[in-house]
Amino acid sequence: MSSSKRYPEEFKIEAVKQVTEKGHSVAEVAARLGTTTHSLYAWIKRYAPQEPKITDSRDAVSELAKLKKELQRVTEERDILKKAAVYFASQSK
């Protein structure tokens, strides 16, 4: 069965946008949509804009803010795990 008969063109274009514009991984989008990564890569090759994207400075600033928040969260999680490891190590003695 050919993928062009299974999924409408609008579906494919929206799937490609999730990868190219929203930054989701191919594997994540494929799993969520119930398709294969192979099909999604083919759709990206067919439907993705061919011109290189110029990064908008607002996009870069928002991405930086997002990454800083994520770094803070991960750092806090790491600190909690360190404290837990010290606590449990002292309990096992």
Backbone torsions as a table, in degrees:
resi	resn	phi	psi	omega
1	MET	NA	130.0	-178.0
2	SER	-82.0	145.5	-175.9
3	SER	-68.3	-24.3	180.0
4	SER	-68.4	-25.2	177.1
5	LYS	-86.6	-24.2	-175.7
6	ARG	-82.4	-39.5	-177.0
7	TYR	-120.1	135.0	177.2
8	PRO	-68.0	156.5	-177.9
9	GLU	-60.0	-38.1	179.5
10	GLU	-61.8	-37.9	177.9
11	PHE	-61.5	-45.7	-178.8
12	LYS	-63.4	-43.9	-178.7
13	ILE	-63.7	-42.0	178.2
14	GLU	-65.6	-37.6	177.2
15	ALA	-63.6	-42.2	178.8
16	VAL	-63.9	-40.6	179.5
17	LYS	-62.3	-34.8	178.7
18	GLN	-62.5	-32.6	179.2
19	VAL	-84.3	-49.2	-171.7
20	THR	-79.1	-34.0	-175.7
21	GLU	-102.3	-37.1	-175.6
22	LYS	-95.3	-10.8	173.5
23	GLY	81.5	14.3	177.3
24	HIS	-75.8	153.2	-180.0
25	SER	-75.2	154.4	179.4
26	VAL	-60.6	-44.1	-178.9
27	ALA	-62.3	-41.9	-179.5
28	GLU	-64.1	-47.0	-179.0
29	VAL	-65.2	-43.9	-179.9
30	ALA	-60.9	-42.9	179.8
31	ALA	-65.4	-43.4	-179.4
32	ARG	-64.2	-37.4	-175.5
33	LEU	-91.2	-6.5	177.7
34	GLY	75.1	33.6	176.9
35	THR	-122.9	178.9	179.3
36	THR	-95.5	156.4	176.9
37	THR	-65.1	-34.2	178.8
38	HIS	-58.8	-47.0	178.8
39	SER	-62.6	-43.3	-178.3
40	LEU	-64.5	-40.2	176.4
41	TYR	-62.1	-39.8	177.9
42	ALA	-63.7	-41.1	178.8
43	TRP	-65.1	-39.4	179.0
44	ILE	-62.3	-44.4	179.4
45	LYS	-60.7	-36.3	-176.8
46	ARG	-83.2	-40.7	-170.0
47	TYR	-107.0	-13.1	-177.9
48	ALA	-71.0	145.0	176.9
49	PRO	-60.1	138.1	-175.5
50	GLN	-84.3	-25.6	-178.8
51	GLU	-75.7	144.7	179.6
52	PRO	-66.1	140.7	-180.0
53	LYS	-79.6	137.7	173.5
54	ILE	-93.6	124.2	-176.9
55	THR	-72.7	123.5	176.4
56	ASP	-75.5	137.5	-177.3
57	SER	-63.1	-30.2	177.1
58	ARG	-66.0	-37.0	176.9
59	ASP	-63.1	-42.2	-179.7
60	ALA	-65.2	-40.7	179.9
61	VAL	-66.7	-43.2	179.8
62	SER	-67.7	-36.7	177.3
63	GLU	-64.8	-41.4	178.2
64	LEU	-62.7	-43.8	178.6
65	ALA	-62.2	-42.0	178.9
66	LYS	-62.2	-43.9	-179.5
67	LEU	-67.4	-35.9	177.4
68	LYS	-64.6	-41.5	177.6
69	LYS	-62.3	-44.4	-179.7
70	GLU	-64.2	-40.7	177.9
71	LEU	-62.0	-42.2	178.8
72	GLN	-62.2	-43.3	179.9
73	ARG	-62.8	-45.8	-178.4
74	VAL	-66.7	-37.4	177.7
75	THR	-63.9	-42.9	178.0
76	GLU	-62.7	-42.8	178.5
77	GLU	-61.6	-43.3	179.2
78	ARG	-61.1	-43.6	-179.8
79	ASP	-63.1	-39.6	178.0
80	ILE	-63.9	-43.1	179.7
81	LEU	-65.7	-36.3	176.4
82	LYS	-62.0	-45.6	180.0
83	LYS	-63.5	-40.0	179.3
84	ALA	-65.1	-40.7	179.7
85	ALA	-63.1	-41.7	178.3
86	VAL	-64.2	-43.3	-179.7
87	TYR	-61.4	-50.2	-177.4
88	PHE	-68.7	-31.0	176.8
89	ALA	-66.2	-39.0	179.7
90	SER	-72.4	-26.9	179.6
91	GLN	-75.3	-28.0	-175.8
92	SER	-81.5	-7.5	-178.4
93	LYS	-81.9	NA	NA
